[in-house]
C-alpha cells in the first residue's frame, strides 16, 4: 500500500510541476490592452455665466426741456467777455429724463456792457455744451425758454423780472470755447441778450433757467442690462 500511495503522490507532483526554464510570470494571465478599468468619473457642475451689461447710444430728443440752476452770480458790474458760467440740472426727481440727472451745462459771456449814463447795461449768454454724469461732453443747441432774474436799478432790487432774450445767431462765439474743434456746431450756436432799462443786469446764484433743445443730444455708452 505504501508503494501505491507514493506512486499517486508522484503523479500529482508531476502534473503541477513548472517546466525547467519557465518563470512564474509567464504562467500569469494578462488583461488585454483594449480593456480598460472602469472608474467613476466626476464632472464639476457648469458655472453660470454672469450677465454682462452692454452699452448703447441713446438720443435725448429735440424739444426736451432742461431745468437748471445758475451756480454763481452774474452781473454786468464785474463780468468780462469770455467769463464762464455753469447751470446744474434740476429736473424733477420723478418724470424727468434719467440721462440728464447730474448734468451740467457750460456757457460763457460775451459783449458785456456796464451801466452808464445814456447806455443800458447788457450782456450775451452763450450755452456751449452739456457735461453728463459719466463725464461725456456734447455741444448743446438750446433755446432759453424762460427764466427769472434780478435787475438792479438805482440800488433797488426788482425781483422776478422777465428776461429779455434775442435768439440771434452767434456762431462765432462757439469758436472761443476751449477744447471744442473749430467749426463744431457753429451754425447752431445762439447768444441770448439780457438788457436792463437802468442799472446793472444781475442774475443771482440759484436762478432757475429753462432750456429747450433745438436738436437731439446723443448720449454714448449708456449701460443697458441684457
C-alpha positions as CSV (number, residue, x, y, z in Angstrom):
1,X,0.0,0.0,0.0
2,X,2.9,2.4,0.8
3,X,4.1,2.0,-2.8
4,X,0.7,2.7,-4.2
5,X,0.3,6.0,-2.3
6,X,3.8,7.0,-3.2
7,X,3.0,6.5,-6.9
8,X,-0.1,8.7,-6.7
9,X,1.8,11.5,-4.9
10,X,4.5,11.4,-7.6
11,X,1.9,11.6,-10.4
12,X,0.2,14.7,-8.9
13,X,3.5,16.4,-8.3
14,X,4.5,15.9,-11.9
15,X,1.2,17.3,-13.2
16,X,1.7,20.7,-11.4
17,X,5.5,21.0,-11.9
18,X,6.8,24.1,-13.7
19,X,8.9,23.2,-16.7
20,X,12.6,24.0,-16.4
21,X,13.5,27.5,-17.9
22,X,10.0,28.9,-17.4
23,X,9.2,31.6,-14.9
24,X,6.2,32.2,-12.8
25,X,5.5,35.4,-14.6
26,X,5.0,33.5,-17.8
27,X,2.3,31.5,-16.1
28,X,0.2,34.5,-15.1
29,X,-2.7,35.8,-17.2
30,X,-2.7,39.4,-18.5
31,X,-5.6,41.8,-19.1
32,X,-5.9,42.7,-22.8
33,X,-4.8,46.2,-23.7
34,X,-8.2,47.0,-25.2
35,X,-9.9,46.5,-21.8
36,X,-9.6,49.5,-19.5
37,X,-10.5,49.5,-15.8
38,X,-13.8,51.2,-15.1
39,X,-13.5,54.2,-12.8
40,X,-16.2,56.5,-11.5
41,X,-16.0,59.8,-13.5
42,X,-16.8,63.0,-11.6
43,X,-17.9,66.1,-13.6
44,X,-18.0,69.5,-11.9
45,X,-21.2,71.4,-12.5
46,X,-21.0,74.1,-15.1
47,X,-20.7,77.6,-13.7
48,X,-23.5,80.1,-14.6
49,X,-22.1,82.9,-16.8
50,X,-23.0,86.3,-15.3
51,X,-25.0,88.7,-17.4
52,X,-22.6,91.4,-18.7
53,X,-24.2,94.8,-19.2
54,X,-23.9,96.2,-22.7
55,X,-23.8,99.8,-23.9
56,X,-25.7,101.7,-26.5
57,X,-26.2,105.3,-27.8
58,X,-29.5,107.0,-26.7
59,X,-30.9,110.2,-28.1
60,X,-32.4,112.9,-26.0
61,X,-34.9,114.3,-28.5
62,X,-35.2,117.9,-29.7
63,X,-38.0,119.6,-27.8
64,X,-36.9,118.2,-24.4
65,X,-36.9,120.9,-21.7
66,X,-34.0,121.0,-19.3
67,X,-34.4,122.8,-16.0
68,X,-31.2,124.1,-14.4
69,X,-30.0,126.5,-11.8
70,X,-27.2,129.0,-12.0
71,X,-24.2,128.1,-9.8
72,X,-22.7,131.5,-9.4
73,X,-23.8,135.2,-9.6
74,X,-23.5,137.0,-12.9
75,X,-23.5,140.8,-13.0
76,X,-22.5,143.3,-15.7
77,X,-20.9,145.3,-12.9
78,X,-17.9,143.0,-12.7
79,X,-18.4,140.5,-15.6
80,X,-16.0,140.3,-18.6
81,X,-16.1,138.9,-22.0
82,X,-15.3,135.1,-22.1
83,X,-16.2,134.7,-18.4
84,X,-17.7,131.2,-17.9
85,X,-20.7,130.1,-16.0
86,X,-22.4,126.8,-15.3
87,X,-26.0,125.6,-14.8
88,X,-26.7,122.5,-12.8
89,X,-29.6,120.3,-13.9
90,X,-32.6,120.5,-11.6
91,X,-35.3,118.4,-13.4
92,X,-38.0,116.8,-11.2
93,X,-36.9,113.7,-9.4
94,X,-39.8,111.8,-11.0
95,X,-40.8,112.1,-14.6
96,X,-37.6,113.7,-15.8
97,X,-35.1,112.1,-18.3
98,X,-32.8,109.9,-16.3
99,X,-29.9,110.6,-18.7
100,X,-30.0,114.3,-17.6
101,X,-29.6,113.6,-13.9
102,X,-26.5,115.3,-12.6
103,X,-25.7,117.0,-15.9
104,X,-24.0,120.4,-16.0
105,X,-24.5,123.0,-18.8
106,X,-21.4,125.1,-19.5
107,X,-21.5,128.5,-21.1
108,X,-19.7,131.8,-21.4
109,X,-20.5,135.6,-21.5
110,X,-20.0,137.9,-24.5
111,X,-20.4,141.6,-25.2
112,X,-20.6,142.9,-21.6
113,X,-21.8,146.5,-21.4
114,X,-21.8,148.1,-18.0
115,X,-24.5,150.6,-17.0
116,X,-23.5,154.1,-18.0
117,X,-25.3,157.4,-18.4
118,X,-27.2,157.2,-21.6
119,X,-26.3,153.5,-22.1
120,X,-28.2,150.4,-20.9
121,X,-26.4,147.5,-19.3
122,X,-26.4,144.3,-21.3
123,X,-24.7,141.0,-21.9
124,X,-25.0,138.0,-24.1
125,X,-25.3,134.5,-22.6
126,X,-24.0,131.6,-24.8
127,X,-24.7,128.0,-24.0
128,X,-21.7,125.9,-25.2
129,X,-22.1,122.3,-24.1
130,X,-23.5,119.8,-21.6
131,X,-21.4,117.5,-19.4
132,X,-23.2,114.3,-18.4
133,X,-22.7,112.4,-15.2
134,X,-20.4,110.0,-17.0
135,X,-18.2,112.9,-18.0
136,X,-19.2,112.8,-21.6
137,X,-19.4,116.2,-23.3
138,X,-21.8,117.2,-26.0
139,X,-22.3,120.5,-27.8
140,X,-25.7,121.8,-26.9
141,X,-28.1,123.7,-29.2
142,X,-30.9,125.0,-27.0
143,X,-33.2,128.0,-26.7
144,X,-33.7,129.9,-23.5
145,X,-37.4,129.4,-22.9
146,X,-37.9,131.5,-19.8
147,X,-36.2,132.3,-16.5
148,X,-36.2,134.8,-13.7
149,X,-33.5,137.3,-12.8
150,X,-32.9,140.3,-10.7
151,X,-32.3,143.7,-12.2
152,X,-30.6,146.3,-10.0
153,X,-31.9,149.7,-10.9
154,X,-30.7,152.7,-8.8
155,X,-29.9,150.4,-5.8
156,X,-33.4,148.8,-5.8
157,X,-33.7,145.1,-6.4
158,X,-36.6,144.2,-8.7
159,X,-37.2,140.5,-8.3
160,X,-38.7,138.1,-10.8
161,X,-38.5,140.4,-13.8
162,X,-38.9,138.6,-17.1
163,X,-35.7,138.1,-19.0
164,X,-35.3,139.8,-22.4
165,X,-33.9,137.4,-24.9
166,X,-32.9,137.5,-28.5
167,X,-32.2,134.4,-30.5
168,X,-29.5,136.0,-32.7
169,X,-27.2,133.6,-34.4
170,X,-23.8,133.8,-32.7
171,X,-21.7,131.0,-34.2
172,X,-18.5,132.9,-33.8
173,X,-18.9,132.7,-30.0
174,X,-18.6,129.0,-30.0
175,X,-15.2,129.1,-31.5
176,X,-13.9,130.7,-28.3
177,X,-14.9,127.6,-26.3
178,X,-11.7,125.9,-25.1
179,X,-11.4,122.2,-26.1
180,X,-14.0,122.2,-28.9
181,X,-12.9,121.7,-32.5
182,X,-13.1,124.8,-34.7
183,X,-16.4,124.9,-36.6
184,X,-18.2,122.4,-34.3
185,X,-21.9,123.3,-34.2
186,X,-21.2,126.8,-35.4
187,X,-24.5,127.2,-37.2
188,X,-26.4,126.2,-34.1
189,X,-25.0,128.5,-31.5
190,X,-27.1,131.3,-30.3
191,X,-26.5,134.3,-27.9
192,X,-29.3,135.4,-25.6
193,X,-29.2,139.1,-24.9
194,X,-30.0,140.4,-21.4
195,X,-30.6,144.1,-21.0
196,X,-31.7,146.4,-18.2
197,X,-33.5,149.7,-18.7
198,X,-31.4,151.2,-15.9
199,X,-28.7,149.9,-13.6
200,X,-26.7,146.7,-14.0
201,X,-28.0,143.4,-15.2
202,X,-27.8,140.9,-12.3
203,X,-28.6,137.2,-12.3
204,X,-28.2,135.7,-8.9
205,X,-26.9,132.4,-7.9
206,X,-29.7,129.8,-7.9
207,X,-31.7,131.5,-10.6
208,X,-33.8,129.0,-12.5
209,X,-33.2,128.5,-16.2
210,X,-35.3,126.6,-18.6
211,X,-33.7,125.4,-21.9
212,X,-35.4,123.7,-24.8
213,X,-33.3,121.5,-27.0
214,X,-33.4,122.6,-30.7
215,X,-31.6,119.4,-31.8
216,X,-31.1,115.9,-30.4
217,X,-28.4,115.1,-27.9
218,X,-26.7,111.8,-28.5
219,X,-25.5,110.1,-25.2
220,X,-23.0,107.4,-25.9
221,X,-22.0,104.4,-23.8
222,X,-25.3,104.2,-21.9
223,X,-25.3,100.9,-19.9
224,X,-28.2,98.5,-20.7
225,X,-28.9,95.2,-18.9
226,X,-29.1,92.2,-21.1
